[in-house]
Amino acid sequence: MTTTNHQITFERYGDPSVLQFRSGDLPTPGPGEVLLRVSAIGVNYSDVLRRRNTYFMPTPLPYVPGTEVVGTIEGTGPGIDAPFAHGTRVLAILPRGGGYAEYVTASVQYCIPLPPQIDDATATAIFVQGSTAQLMVTQLAGDVSGKTVVINAAAGGVGSLLVQLCKLRGGRVIAAAGGPEKLRVASALGADATVDYRSPDWSQQVRAANRGRGADLIFEMVGGEVYNESLRALAPGGHLIVYGCASGEQGRVDPEHFVDENIRQSGFNLAHYLQHYNPLWQQALGEVIGLLAGGQLRVRTAMTFPLAEAAEAHRRLEARATTGKVVLIPQS
Ligand SMILES: NC(=O)c1ccc[n+]([C@@H]2O[C@H](COP(=O)([O-])OP(=O)(O)OC[C@H]3O[C@@H](n4cnc5c(N)ncnc54)[C@H](OP(=O)(O)O)[C@@H]3O)[C@@H](O)[C@H]2O)c1
């Protein structure tokens, strides 16, 4: 086994150029941990926010981004038993980051063995984006059967999974995204109608696609004007689920509008479920794995980059030039 470990790190916050490809030492697994040789790394939008230091939690420096990896167990710390034997391929979440690397250590509490029919790139979409989508649908959305559901950034990582999960549960999905290519992606995933939310009055287009009525439920994570317009796109009694703010711009909250229209808003934070509702998260993860293994859910892996080109992966993500999952592949 090699003794060096290439990784991507940043020592100051800023644009993608702060991401540096460096070599370091091989980490040693502690009690309850395994050493993984990484074969695929999931890129999440939160990695971009951490790099800019606009994530909702502080990011310490220096920092190695990356919260989800697929890897093979090459070493174990004290106290590790089956099913985490040498050679087992697992999906691991790294709550404090560190995943943009050839080798990582991971707590088995956050590792799950992977069935062979789920390939590496597909698996990287399960932990953060998959469990986020499934938990929002199962814990917050209520019964979506027969309801009209708008999904913002519908061709993105979480969005593309939400489109499919809401369709599986009998929802009528209106996909909202930026530009015709992304709308085509959302249609191919099963969306019943599409709306380009780059046009200013897109809430009217939602109503036009829904026989003049607003939406029952909207999943929103863009912020700014898209948030404001999402409120206008809701039917009376509608529900807005907010789980991010990719634009970095806050929307305008008008309490009177919530009262007048009987609207409610819920927030979602995956970290909260990981810490405080771990069994619910485990259950959601198992459900997503089952849906993938059964072929009911598809992951779009649109872009794969060598680990050393992580900066380019971030550039594309920020330029809104990606659909589905973005993956880094170590070359070791
Ligand atoms: N709360 C949680 O626990 C949780 C968990 C996972 C993810 N998230 C959040 O969910 C969102 C989606 O995450 P993801 O990893 O699946 O990313 P993603 O959707 O694959 O990529 C972000 C998408 O956001 C849209 N967007 C709109 N305005 C943007 C802007 N100003 N800059 C960049 N992108 C913009 C773009 O789609 P269009 O071009 O179609 O607009 C872009 O493709 C992020 O905000 C992330 O922080 C939250």
The ligand as an ORCA input file, in Angstrom:
! r2SCAN-3c Opt
* xyz 0 1
  N     -30.570     21.642      3.859
  C     -29.845     20.553      3.599
  O     -29.650     19.694      4.459
  C     -29.287     20.380      2.224
  C     -28.793     19.145      1.819
  C     -28.316     19.012      0.497
  C     -28.326     20.130     -0.353
  N     -28.788     21.326      0.127
  C     -28.841     22.516     -0.749
  O     -29.585     22.150     -1.877
  C     -29.153     22.896     -2.993
  C     -28.874     21.935     -4.137
  O     -27.719     21.182     -3.814
  P     -27.092     20.196     -4.891
  O     -25.822     19.699     -4.289
  O     -28.131     19.240     -5.332
  O     -26.701     21.208     -6.084
  P     -27.298     21.283     -7.560
  O     -28.774     21.466     -7.471
  O     -26.780     20.136     -8.348
  O     -26.613     22.626     -8.094
  C     -27.092     23.882     -7.727
  C     -28.177     24.394     -8.704
  O     -28.775     25.526     -8.104
  C     -29.299     26.348     -9.118
  N     -28.956     27.755     -8.871
  C     -29.841     28.752     -8.843
  N     -29.239     29.903     -8.616
  C     -27.918     29.660     -8.536
  C     -26.785     30.484     -8.347
  N     -26.895     31.799     -8.196
  N     -25.576     29.889     -8.304
  C     -25.451     28.561     -8.451
  N     -26.509     27.722     -8.620
  C     -27.733     28.281     -8.683
  C     -28.684     25.887    -10.453
  O     -29.710     25.217    -11.193
  P     -30.499     26.092    -12.311
  O     -29.475     26.487    -13.326
  O     -31.531     25.173    -12.825
  O     -31.053     27.292    -11.589
  C     -27.618     24.892    -10.030
  O     -27.398     23.891    -10.990
  C     -27.944     23.733     -2.526
  O     -28.394     25.025     -2.208
  C     -27.495     22.987     -1.288
  O     -26.790     23.832     -0.393
  C     -29.269     21.465      1.373
*
